[in-house]
Amino acid sequence: MFLSQTRPRSIASQLVLLFTLVAAFLLSCGLGAFYLIVVRHAFQECE
């Protein structure tokens, strides 16, 4: 049987993972805010 040893992740891979998650979160927050602004403006134009 092969026993796989778990090595601790390198700090570079941890930083890449953290940066990816934070970038995705900030991008989704920015797109959500932009969407709300566009939708509000569109409804104000209809009135």
ABEGO torsion letter per residue (X at the ends): XBBBBBBBBBAAAAAAAAAAAAAAAAAAAAAAAAAAAAAAAAAAAAX
